[in-house]
Structures are given as structure tokens and as C-alpha cells.
Amino acid sequence: MNLAKISVNGQITVPVEIRRKLGLKSGDKILFLQNQNGEIVISNASSAAVRKAQAAFAGAAEALGVTSEDDIQALVDEVRYGKGQ
């Protein structure tokens, strides 16, 4: 069990084992979420943002016909330099 104490200012120190499991380092932000059971879950906000972005882009490569690194480079070139250049 990992236990943290709340200071007078409402601050907590996240136990080292939890920081390691969440991949937290100094300056990182943590996210507090309430699950369907009403429990509060702590998550690494950076990791959560990446997962959310991945979910938002799911299927985008297939929709654009991107199947290789060359396809990605072609899209980047198109955005940078315009079509046909």
C-alpha cells in the first residue's frame, strides 16, 4: 500500500513507487479522473494526452492511404511545399 499525506496547503507527495509506475518526473502534471464506480484514479496527464490523441487519429492513416514512411514524407512535402512541387 502506498500512502500520501496532505499538507496544510493541500499538497501531496506522490510515493516513489507510484511515480515510477506512472512515469512521472519533476514538473509533470497528474490527472485525477473519477471512474464509473466513483473511485478517483490518478494518471500521468502527458500519457493521457498522448492516448487521447492516438484515439482521435485512429484510422486516419488508412483513410489517407498512408501505408509507408514514403507516404508520410509525401504528405509532409505536400503540406510544406504545396501540391505538384
Biopython code that builds the backbone (N, CA, C, O; Angstrom):
import numpy as np
from Bio.PDB.StructureBuilder import StructureBuilder

atoms = [
    (1, "MET", "N", (0.851, -1.175, 0.000)),
    (1, "MET", "CA", (0.000, 0.000, 0.000)),
    (1, "MET", "C", (0.894, 1.235, 0.000)),
    (1, "MET", "O", (1.894, 1.291, 0.716)),
    (2, "ASN", "N", (0.529, 2.207, -0.798)),
    (2, "ASN", "CA", (1.244, 3.482, -0.846)),
    (2, "ASN", "C", (0.337, 4.541, -0.248)),
    (2, "ASN", "O", (-0.817, 4.694, -0.648)),
    (3, "LEU", "N", (0.872, 5.259, 0.706)),
    (3, "LEU", "CA", (0.098, 6.248, 1.440)),
    (3, "LEU", "C", (0.750, 7.613, 1.275)),
    (3, "LEU", "O", (1.974, 7.730, 1.319)),
    (4, "ALA", "N", (-0.064, 8.643, 1.085)),
    (4, "ALA", "CA", (0.436, 10.009, 0.986)),
    (4, "ALA", "C", (-0.348, 10.872, 1.960)),
    (4, "ALA", "O", (-1.538, 10.651, 2.186)),
    (5, "LYS", "N", (0.327, 11.848, 2.527)),
    (5, "LYS", "CA", (-0.290, 12.762, 3.483)),
    (5, "LYS", "C", (-0.515, 14.107, 2.801)),
    (5, "LYS", "O", (0.333, 14.579, 2.043)),
    (6, "ILE", "N", (-1.655, 14.713, 3.075)),
    (6, "ILE", "CA", (-1.979, 16.021, 2.510)),
    (6, "ILE", "C", (-1.464, 17.097, 3.453)),
    (6, "ILE", "O", (-1.727, 17.058, 4.655)),
    (7, "SER", "N", (-0.724, 18.063, 2.901)),
    (7, "SER", "CA", (-0.197, 19.160, 3.711)),
    (7, "SER", "C", (-1.298, 20.180, 4.000)),
    (7, "SER", "O", (-2.404, 20.086, 3.469)),
    (8, "VAL", "N", (-0.980, 21.136, 4.833)),
    (8, "VAL", "CA", (-1.917, 22.214, 5.156)),
    (8, "VAL", "C", (-2.335, 22.956, 3.887)),
    (8, "VAL", "O", (-3.459, 23.451, 3.802)),
    (9, "ASN", "N", (-1.446, 23.036, 2.910)),
    (9, "ASN", "CA", (-1.725, 23.735, 1.649)),
    (9, "ASN", "C", (-2.417, 22.845, 0.616)),
    (9, "ASN", "O", (-2.621, 23.265, -0.523)),
    (10, "GLY", "N", (-2.779, 21.618, 1.004)),
    (10, "GLY", "CA", (-3.444, 20.712, 0.069)),
    (10, "GLY", "C", (-2.499, 19.978, -0.854)),
    (10, "GLY", "O", (-2.946, 19.364, -1.822)),
    (11, "GLN", "N", (-1.211, 20.022, -0.588)),
    (11, "GLN", "CA", (-0.226, 19.353, -1.433)),
    (11, "GLN", "C", (0.023, 17.939, -0.936)),
    (11, "GLN", "O", (-0.081, 17.650, 0.256)),
    (12, "ILE", "N", (0.357, 17.060, -1.888)),
    (12, "ILE", "CA", (0.731, 15.700, -1.530)),
    (12, "ILE", "C", (2.053, 15.366, -2.190)),
    (12, "ILE", "O", (2.424, 15.961, -3.202)),
    (13, "THR", "N", (2.759, 14.412, -1.611)),
    (13, "THR", "CA", (3.943, 13.864, -2.241)),
    (13, "THR", "C", (3.560, 12.492, -2.767)),
    (13, "THR", "O", (3.162, 11.621, -1.994)),
    (14, "VAL", "N", (3.674, 12.293, -4.056)),
    (14, "VAL", "CA", (3.331, 11.013, -4.659)),
    (14, "VAL", "C", (4.459, 10.035, -4.323)),
    (14, "VAL", "O", (5.625, 10.323, -4.593)),
    (15, "PRO", "N", (4.125, 8.896, -3.741)),
    (15, "PRO", "CA", (5.151, 7.919, -3.380)),
    (15, "PRO", "C", (5.997, 7.512, -4.584)),
    (15, "PRO", "O", (5.500, 7.437, -5.708)),
    (16, "VAL", "N", (7.273, 7.253, -4.336)),
    (16, "VAL", "CA", (8.229, 6.961, -5.403)),
    (16, "VAL", "C", (7.786, 5.777, -6.261)),
    (16, "VAL", "O", (7.953, 5.813, -7.480)),
    (17, "GLU", "N", (7.234, 4.745, -5.662)),
    (17, "GLU", "CA", (6.788, 3.584, -6.430)),
    (17, "GLU", "C", (5.693, 3.962, -7.422)),
    (17, "GLU", "O", (5.676, 3.471, -8.550)),
    (18, "ILE", "N", (4.793, 4.824, -7.007)),
    (18, "ILE", "CA", (3.707, 5.282, -7.891)),
    (18, "ILE", "C", (4.261, 6.178, -8.993)),
    (18, "ILE", "O", (3.852, 6.072, -10.149)),
    (19, "ARG", "N", (5.198, 7.066, -8.631)),
    (19, "ARG", "CA", (5.824, 7.931, -9.656)),
    (19, "ARG", "C", (6.489, 7.078, -10.721)),
    (19, "ARG", "O", (6.383, 7.370, -11.912)),
    (20, "ARG", "N", (7.174, 6.027, -10.298)),
    (20, "ARG", "CA", (7.840, 5.141, -11.269)),
    (20, "ARG", "C", (6.824, 4.445, -12.164)),
    (20, "ARG", "O", (7.001, 4.389, -13.381)),
    (21, "LYS", "N", (5.758, 3.915, -11.564)),
    (21, "LYS", "CA", (4.753, 3.199, -12.347)),
    (21, "LYS", "C", (4.057, 4.110, -13.348)),
    (21, "LYS", "O", (3.700, 3.671, -14.442)),
    (22, "LEU", "N", (3.859, 5.377, -12.986)),
    (22, "LEU", "CA", (3.201, 6.330, -13.882)),
    (22, "LEU", "C", (4.182, 7.045, -14.807)),
    (22, "LEU", "O", (3.772, 7.779, -15.706)),
    (23, "GLY", "N", (5.482, 6.829, -14.585)),
    (23, "GLY", "CA", (6.488, 7.516, -15.402)),
    (23, "GLY", "C", (6.533, 9.003, -15.131)),
    (23, "GLY", "O", (6.794, 9.793, -16.038)),
    (24, "LEU", "N", (6.278, 9.397, -13.881)),
    (24, "LEU", "CA", (6.260, 10.815, -13.514)),
    (24, "LEU", "C", (7.645, 11.311, -13.151)),
    (24, "LEU", "O", (8.446, 10.593, -12.552)),
    (25, "LYS", "N", (7.910, 12.554, -13.526)),
    (25, "LYS", "CA", (9.150, 13.212, -13.114)),
    (25, "LYS", "C", (8.812, 14.633, -12.678)),
    (25, "LYS", "O", (7.692, 15.101, -12.882)),
    (26, "SER", "N", (9.753, 15.297, -12.097)),
    (26, "SER", "CA", (9.538, 16.651, -11.587)),
    (26, "SER", "C", (8.950, 17.557, -12.668)),
    (26, "SER", "O", (9.449, 17.592, -13.793)),
    (27, "GLY", "N", (7.901, 18.281, -12.329)),
    (27, "GLY", "CA", (7.276, 19.201, -13.267)),
    (27, "GLY", "C", (6.123, 18.598, -14.050)),
    (27, "GLY", "O", (5.345, 19.330, -14.662)),
    (28, "ASP", "N", (5.998, 17.263, -14.042)),
    (28, "ASP", "CA", (4.882, 16.626, -14.737)),
    (28, "ASP", "C", (3.569, 16.973, -14.052)),
    (28, "ASP", "O", (3.538, 17.356, -12.882)),
    (29, "LYS", "N", (2.503, 16.832, -14.796)),
    (29, "LYS", "CA", (1.172, 17.067, -14.246)),
    (29, "LYS", "C", (0.458, 15.730, -14.138)),
    (29, "LYS", "O", (0.655, 14.832, -14.956)),
    (30, "ILE", "N", (-0.377, 15.618, -13.108)),
    (30, "ILE", "CA", (-1.163, 14.409, -12.952)),
    (30, "ILE", "C", (-2.631, 14.743, -13.125)),
    (30, "ILE", "O", (-3.069, 15.860, -12.850)),
    (31, "LEU", "N", (-3.368, 13.772, -13.576)),
    (31, "LEU", "CA", (-4.776, 13.925, -13.882)),
    (31, "LEU", "C", (-5.574, 13.072, -12.908)),
    (31, "LEU", "O", (-5.247, 11.906, -12.689)),
    (32, "PHE", "N", (-6.613, 13.645, -12.324)),
    (32, "PHE", "CA", (-7.499, 12.926, -11.414)),
    (32, "PHE", "C", (-8.804, 12.663, -12.158)),
    (32, "PHE", "O", (-9.474, 13.600, -12.592)),
    (33, "LEU", "N", (-9.160, 11.402, -12.304)),
    (33, "LEU", "CA", (-10.379, 11.016, -13.012)),
    (33, "LEU", "C", (-11.262, 10.194, -12.089)),
    (33, "LEU", "O", (-10.765, 9.437, -11.255)),
    (34, "GLN", "N", (-12.572, 10.345, -12.239)),
    (34, "GLN", "CA", (-13.493, 9.523, -11.467)),
    (34, "GLN", "C", (-14.044, 8.447, -12.388)),
    (34, "GLN", "O", (-14.610, 8.754, -13.437)),
    (35, "ASN", "N", (-13.877, 7.161, -11.995)),
    (35, "ASN", "CA", (-14.386, 6.078, -12.829)),
    (35, "ASN", "C", (-15.856, 5.818, -12.538)),
    (35, "ASN", "O", (-16.455, 6.495, -11.703)),
    (36, "GLN", "N", (-16.434, 4.846, -13.219)),
    (36, "GLN", "CA", (-17.863, 4.567, -13.091)),
    (36, "GLN", "C", (-18.253, 4.107, -11.691)),
    (36, "GLN", "O", (-19.409, 4.244, -11.291)),
    (37, "ASN", "N", (-17.291, 3.561, -10.943)),
    (37, "ASN", "CA", (-17.559, 3.117, -9.572)),
    (37, "ASN", "C", (-17.457, 4.248, -8.562)),
    (37, "ASN", "O", (-17.688, 4.043, -7.370)),
    (38, "GLY", "N", (-17.108, 5.448, -9.037)),
    (38, "GLY", "CA", (-16.955, 6.582, -8.146)),
    (38, "GLY", "C", (-15.558, 6.710, -7.563)),
    (38, "GLY", "O", (-15.277, 7.646, -6.815)),
    (39, "GLU", "N", (-14.674, 5.765, -7.905)),
    (39, "GLU", "CA", (-13.300, 5.825, -7.407)),
    (39, "GLU", "C", (-12.527, 6.880, -8.185)),
    (39, "GLU", "O", (-12.781, 7.111, -9.367)),
    (40, "ILE", "N", (-11.582, 7.516, -7.505)),
    (40, "ILE", "CA", (-10.719, 8.500, -8.147)),
    (40, "ILE", "C", (-9.439, 7.795, -8.582)),
    (40, "ILE", "O", (-8.800, 7.100, -7.793)),
    (41, "VAL", "N", (-9.079, 7.982, -9.834)),
    (41, "VAL", "CA", (-7.897, 7.349, -10.412)),
    (41, "VAL", "C", (-6.913, 8.451, -10.787)),
    (41, "VAL", "O", (-7.302, 9.490, -11.320)),
    (42, "ILE", "N", (-5.641, 8.214, -10.505)),
    (42, "ILE", "CA", (-4.594, 9.178, -10.847)),
    (42, "ILE", "C", (-3.872, 8.678, -12.091)),
    (42, "ILE", "O", (-3.530, 7.499, -12.191)),
    (43, "SER", "N", (-3.642, 9.584, -13.037)),
    (43, "SER", "CA", (-2.996, 9.231, -14.290)),
    (43, "SER", "C", (-1.963, 10.294, -14.651)),
    (43, "SER", "O", (-2.096, 11.456, -14.265)),
    (44, "ASN", "N", (-0.947, 9.895, -15.383)),
    (44, "ASN", "CA", (0.038, 10.829, -15.914)),
    (44, "ASN", "C", (-0.655, 11.623, -17.021)),
    (44, "ASN", "O", (-1.051, 11.050, -18.035)),
    (45, "ALA", "N", (-0.804, 12.931, -16.837)),
    (45, "ALA", "CA", (-1.542, 13.767, -17.793)),
    (45, "ALA", "C", (-0.916, 13.726, -19.183)),
    (45, "ALA", "O", (-1.636, 13.749, -20.181)),
    (46, "SER", "N", (0.415, 13.665, -19.266)),
    (46, "SER", "CA", (1.076, 13.608, -20.575)),
    (46, "SER", "C", (0.728, 12.322, -21.295)),
    (46, "SER", "O", (0.410, 12.340, -22.484)),
    (47, "SER", "N", (0.785, 11.210, -20.587)),
    (47, "SER", "CA", (0.436, 9.927, -21.197)),
    (47, "SER", "C", (-1.023, 9.907, -21.606)),
    (47, "SER", "O", (-1.368, 9.385, -22.666)),
    (48, "ALA", "N", (-1.875, 10.470, -20.776)),
    (48, "ALA", "CA", (-3.306, 10.515, -21.094)),
    (48, "ALA", "C", (-3.546, 11.333, -22.353)),
    (48, "ALA", "O", (-4.382, 10.969, -23.179)),
    (49, "ALA", "N", (-2.823, 12.433, -22.505)),
    (49, "ALA", "CA", (-2.973, 13.278, -23.696)),
    (49, "ALA", "C", (-2.536, 12.532, -24.946)),
    (49, "ALA", "O", (-3.177, 12.637, -25.992)),
    (50, "VAL", "N", (-1.455, 11.784, -24.843)),
    (50, "VAL", "CA", (-0.971, 11.005, -25.986)),
    (50, "VAL", "C", (-2.000, 9.942, -26.364)),
    (50, "VAL", "O", (-2.303, 9.763, -27.544)),
    (51, "ARG", "N", (-2.537, 9.238, -25.372)),
    (51, "ARG", "CA", (-3.547, 8.219, -25.649)),
    (51, "ARG", "C", (-4.793, 8.836, -26.295)),
    (51, "ARG", "O", (-5.382, 8.252, -27.205)),
    (52, "LYS", "N", (-5.183, 10.014, -25.818)),
    (52, "LYS", "CA", (-6.356, 10.686, -26.386)),
    (52, "LYS", "C", (-6.091, 11.076, -27.842)),
    (52, "LYS", "O", (-6.960, 10.915, -28.699)),
    (53, "ALA", "N", (-4.898, 11.585, -28.115)),
    (53, "ALA", "CA", (-4.540, 11.955, -29.491)),
    (53, "ALA", "C", (-4.495, 10.724, -30.384)),
    (53, "ALA", "O", (-4.957, 10.762, -31.525)),
    (54, "GLN", "N", (-3.934, 9.627, -29.864)),
    (54, "GLN", "CA", (-3.879, 8.397, -30.651)),
    (54, "GLN", "C", (-5.289, 7.923, -30.995)),
    (54, "GLN", "O", (-5.552, 7.504, -32.122)),
    (55, "ALA", "N", (-6.183, 7.991, -30.030)),
    (55, "ALA", "CA", (-7.567, 7.572, -30.273)),
    (55, "ALA", "C", (-8.231, 8.474, -31.309)),
    (55, "ALA", "O", (-8.983, 8.002, -32.162)),
    (56, "ALA", "N", (-7.948, 9.778, -31.229)),
    (56, "ALA", "CA", (-8.551, 10.726, -32.171)),
    (56, "ALA", "C", (-8.062, 10.487, -33.602)),
    (56, "ALA", "O", (-8.806, 10.699, -34.559)),
    (57, "PHE", "N", (-6.811, 10.045, -33.743)),
    (57, "PHE", "CA", (-6.231, 9.827, -35.069)),
    (57, "PHE", "C", (-6.379, 8.391, -35.561)),
    (57, "PHE", "O", (-5.917, 8.056, -36.652)),
    (58, "ALA", "N", (-7.019, 7.546, -34.762)),
    (58, "ALA", "CA", (-7.189, 6.147, -35.160)),
    (58, "ALA", "C", (-7.903, 6.073, -36.502)),
    (58, "ALA", "O", (-8.971, 6.658, -36.682)),
    (59, "GLY", "N", (-7.309, 5.354, -37.432)),
    (59, "GLY", "CA", (-7.910, 5.181, -38.753)),
    (59, "GLY", "C", (-7.567, 6.265, -39.747)),
    (59, "GLY", "O", (-7.892, 6.140, -40.928)),
    (60, "ALA", "N", (-6.911, 7.342, -39.296)),
    (60, "ALA", "CA", (-6.603, 8.453, -40.196)),
    (60, "ALA", "C", (-5.619, 8.035, -41.289)),
    (60, "ALA", "O", (-5.774, 8.433, -42.444)),
    (61, "ALA", "N", (-4.621, 7.246, -40.940)),
    (61, "ALA", "CA", (-3.628, 6.818, -41.930)),
    (61, "ALA", "C", (-4.303, 5.995, -43.028)),
    (61, "ALA", "O", (-4.053, 6.196, -44.217)),
    (62, "GLU", "N", (-5.154, 5.074, -42.610)),
    (62, "GLU", "CA", (-5.856, 4.249, -43.598)),
    (62, "GLU", "C", (-6.744, 5.112, -44.488)),
    (62, "GLU", "O", (-6.805, 4.901, -45.700)),
    (63, "ALA", "N", (-7.426, 6.075, -43.895)),
    (63, "ALA", "CA", (-8.323, 6.949, -44.658)),
    (63, "ALA", "C", (-7.558, 7.769, -45.698)),
    (63, "ALA", "O", (-8.085, 8.080, -46.765)),
    (64, "LEU", "N", (-6.314, 8.115, -45.376)),
    (64, "LEU", "CA", (-5.496, 8.899, -46.305)),
    (64, "LEU", "C", (-4.679, 8.020, -47.244)),
    (64, "LEU", "O", (-3.996, 8.525, -48.135)),
    (65, "GLY", "N", (-4.748, 6.709, -47.047)),
    (65, "GLY", "CA", (-3.984, 5.797, -47.891)),
    (65, "GLY", "C", (-2.511, 5.743, -47.535)),
    (65, "GLY", "O", (-1.683, 5.381, -48.371)),
    (66, "VAL", "N", (-2.176, 6.100, -46.302)),
    (66, "VAL", "CA", (-0.777, 6.083, -45.851)),
    (66, "VAL", "C", (-0.432, 4.671, -45.397)),
    (66, "VAL", "O", (-1.030, 4.130, -44.467)),
    (67, "THR", "N", (0.554, 4.089, -46.085)),
    (67, "THR", "CA", (0.954, 2.725, -45.743)),
    (67, "THR", "C", (2.459, 2.574, -45.518)),
    (67, "THR", "O", (2.931, 1.498, -45.151)),
    (68, "SER", "N", (3.214, 3.665, -45.740)),
    (68, "SER", "CA", (4.668, 3.567, -45.596)),
    (68, "SER", "C", (5.257, 4.913, -45.174)),
    (68, "SER", "O", (4.570, 5.934, -45.156)),
    (69, "GLU", "N", (6.531, 4.887, -44.839)),
    (69, "GLU", "CA", (7.229, 6.136, -44.498)),
    (69, "GLU", "C", (7.302, 7.062, -45.704)),
    (69, "GLU", "O", (7.279, 8.283, -45.552)),
    (70, "ASP", "N", (7.388, 6.497, -46.881)),
    (70, "ASP", "CA", (7.403, 7.320, -48.101)),
    (70, "ASP", "C", (6.087, 8.082, -48.261)),
    (70, "ASP", "O", (6.083, 9.240, -48.679)),
    (71, "ASP", "N", (4.973, 7.431, -47.929)),
    (71, "ASP", "CA", (3.670, 8.102, -47.992)),
    (71, "ASP", "C", (3.619, 9.272, -47.006)),
    (71, "ASP", "O", (3.084, 10.336, -47.318)),
    (72, "ILE", "N", (4.180, 9.062, -45.816)),
    (72, "ILE", "CA", (4.208, 10.126, -44.807)),
    (72, "ILE", "C", (5.039, 11.294, -45.308)),
    (72, "ILE", "O", (4.629, 12.448, -45.190)),
    (73, "GLN", "N", (6.210, 10.997, -45.871)),
    (73, "GLN", "CA", (7.068, 12.060, -46.392)),
    (73, "GLN", "C", (6.381, 12.815, -47.511)),
    (73, "GLN", "O", (6.518, 14.035, -47.606)),
    (74, "ALA", "N", (5.643, 12.113, -48.360)),
    (74, "ALA", "CA", (4.918, 12.769, -49.450)),
    (74, "ALA", "C", (3.860, 13.728, -48.896)),
    (74, "ALA", "O", (3.670, 14.821, -49.430)),
    (75, "LEU", "N", (3.168, 13.315, -47.817)),
    (75, "LEU", "CA", (2.181, 14.200, -47.191)),
    (75, "LEU", "C", (2.850, 15.434, -46.581)),
    (75, "LEU", "O", (2.340, 16.547, -46.712)),
    (76, "VAL", "N", (3.975, 15.239, -45.924)),
    (76, "VAL", "CA", (4.702, 16.361, -45.329)),
    (76, "VAL", "C", (5.150, 17.325, -46.420)),
    (76, "VAL", "O", (4.989, 18.538, -46.283)),
    (77, "ASP", "N", (5.708, 16.797, -47.493)),
    (77, "ASP", "CA", (6.148, 17.643, -48.608)),
    (77, "ASP", "C", (4.975, 18.408, -49.212)),
    (77, "ASP", "O", (5.107, 19.579, -49.567)),
    (78, "GLU", "N", (3.832, 17.745, -49.327)),
    (78, "GLU", "CA", (2.652, 18.401, -49.884)),
    (78, "GLU", "C", (2.211, 19.578, -49.019)),
    (78, "GLU", "O", (1.852, 20.638, -49.532)),
    (79, "VAL", "N", (2.244, 19.381, -47.707)),
    (79, "VAL", "CA", (1.845, 20.461, -46.799)),
    (79, "VAL", "C", (2.870, 21.586, -46.821)),
    (79, "VAL", "O", (2.509, 22.762, -46.841)),
    (80, "ARG", "N", (4.141, 21.226, -46.817)),
    (80, "ARG", "CA", (5.202, 22.241, -46.790)),
    (80, "ARG", "C", (5.289, 23.024, -48.094)),
    (80, "ARG", "O", (5.396, 24.251, -48.082)),
    (81, "TYR", "N", (5.244, 22.324, -49.200)),
    (81, "TYR", "CA", (5.570, 22.943, -50.486)),
    (81, "TYR", "C", (4.398, 23.080, -51.438)),
    (81, "TYR", "O", (4.548, 23.689, -52.497)),
    (82, "GLY", "N", (3.263, 22.548, -51.108)),
    (82, "GLY", "CA", (2.102, 22.616, -51.977)),
    (82, "GLY", "C", (2.069, 21.463, -52.963)),
    (82, "GLY", "O", (3.069, 20.781, -53.184)),
    (83, "LYS", "N", (0.912, 21.262, -53.545)),
    (83, "LYS", "CA", (0.757, 20.150, -54.488)),
    (83, "LYS", "C", (1.564, 20.387, -55.744)),
    (83, "LYS", "O", (1.710, 21.512, -56.223)),
    (84, "GLY", "N", (2.091, 19.271, -56.266)),
    (84, "GLY", "CA", (2.775, 19.304, -57.554)),
    (84, "GLY", "C", (4.139, 19.921, -57.539)),
    (84, "GLY", "O", (4.689, 20.212, -58.601)),
    (85, "GLN", "N", (4.719, 20.136, -56.353)),
    (85, "GLN", "CA", (6.055, 20.745, -56.335)),
    (85, "GLN", "C", (7.080, 19.790, -55.848)),
    (85, "GLN", "O", (8.259, 20.136, -55.769)),
]
sb = StructureBuilder()
sb.init_structure("model")
sb.init_model(0)
sb.init_chain("A")
sb.init_seg("    ")
for serial, (resi, resn, name, xyz) in enumerate(atoms, 1):
    if name == "N":
        sb.init_residue(resn, " ", resi, " ")
    sb.init_atom(name, np.array(xyz, "f"), 0.0, 1.0, " ", f" {name:<3s}", serial, name[0])
structure = sb.get_structure()
